[in-house]
Amino acid sequence: MIADVLADAETRMDRAVEAAKDDFATVRTGRANPQMFQKVMVDYYGSPTPLAQLASLNNPEARTLVVTPYDKSALKAIETAIREMPNLSANPTNDGNIVRVTLPELTAERRKEFVKIVRGKGEDAKVHVRGIRRKSKDELDALKSEVGEDELVRAEKELDALTKAHVDAIDEALKRKEAELLEV
């Protein structure tokens, strides 16, 4: 039973770390990256649809991304969704067939803003991991009558080690993203 609780906690913490890394990828750096656009939702026939389901994305140059829609009637909606995306500062242009997105050069001030945003996302991810730890600890405490005190203490130490490892993984991903952001 203890092993099940710990395995479940580890699985959920792994997913939290992956979600944090995906979230970090959506914050733009100096280069255009299709992952930055994964959270762009386009109003397609009245329903919000992820951009990746409506168009192919590729970047021919460092600061340019070309969005080729599968349905040409969605061009205007795609252009509007990209323009309204916060923290992107993108300037899309529509030539009738594709949407070309040119990302402006990041200023030092804007880079620092993005670092703050990434740190906030990192802190949210760490809070989520700690929440998983708290819930798992409650589940372990509920098993107190069924298992021995020593096993419970050992399980809690293992849970703490798991939590520390996952928080460290988030910190490491955060450090890499900050270095990427501050690189000129």
C-alpha positions, 0 to 999 in steps of 0.5 A, spaced: 500 500 500 505 504 501 509 502 495 502 504 491 502 511 494 509 513 493 508 510 485 502 514 484 506 520 487 512 519 483 508 519 477 504 525 478 510 529 480 513 527 473 507 529 470 508 536 474 515 537 472 513 535 464 508 540 465 513 546 467 518 544 462 512 545 457 510 551 460 517 554 460 517 553 452 511 557 451 515 563 453 519 566 448 527 567 447 531 571 442 529 565 437 522 563 434 520 556 436 514 553 434 513 551 441 511 558 443 505 558 439 502 551 443 498 555 447 495 560 442 487 558 441 484 560 435 477 562 434 475 557 429 467 557 427 466 559 434 470 554 438 477 555 441 482 550 437 489 550 438 493 553 433 497 546 432 491 543 429 489 548 424 496 549 421 503 547 420 508 551 423 516 552 421 521 557 422 525 558 416 529 564 420 532 565 427 526 570 428 521 568 423 515 563 424 511 561 418 504 559 419 501 555 413 493 554 415 490 547 413 484 551 411 485 558 408 479 561 411 482 561 418 487 565 416 484 572 419 482 568 425 489 565 426 493 572 425 488 575 430 489 570 435 497 570 434 497 578 435 492 578 441 497 572 445 500 576 451 507 575 452 509 574 445 510 581 442 509 578 435 507 582 429 503 577 424 502 579 417 498 575 412 499 574 405 493 570 403 496 563 403 500 564 409 501 568 416 508 570 417 510 572 424 516 576 425 518 576 433 522 583 434 529 583 438 528 582 445 530 588 449 534 587 456 528 590 460 523 585 456 528 579 457 528 581 465 520 581 464 520 574 461 525 571 467 520 574 472 514 570 468 518 564 468 520 564 475 513 565 477 511 559 472 517 555 476 514 557 483 507 555 481 510 548 479 514 547 485 507 549 489 504 543 485 509 538 487 509 540 494 501 539 494 502 532 491 507 531 497 502 533 502 496 529 499 500 523 499 503 524 506 495 525 508 494 518 504 500 515 508 497 518 515 491 514 513 494 507 513 497 508 520 493 503 523 494 498 517 502 499 517 507 499 522 510 506 525 517 505 522 515 503 515 511 510 515 517 514 517 521 510 512 515 512 507 515 519 509 523 520 508 522 516 501 516 521 499 521 527 501 526 525 497 522 524 491 519 531 492 526 534 493 528 530 486 522 533 483 523 540 485 531 540 483 529 538 476 524 544 476 530 548 478 534 545 473 529 547 467 528 554 470 536 555 470 536 553 463 531 557 461 533 563 464 540 562 461 537 562 454 533 568 456 539 572 458 543 570 452 544 575 447 
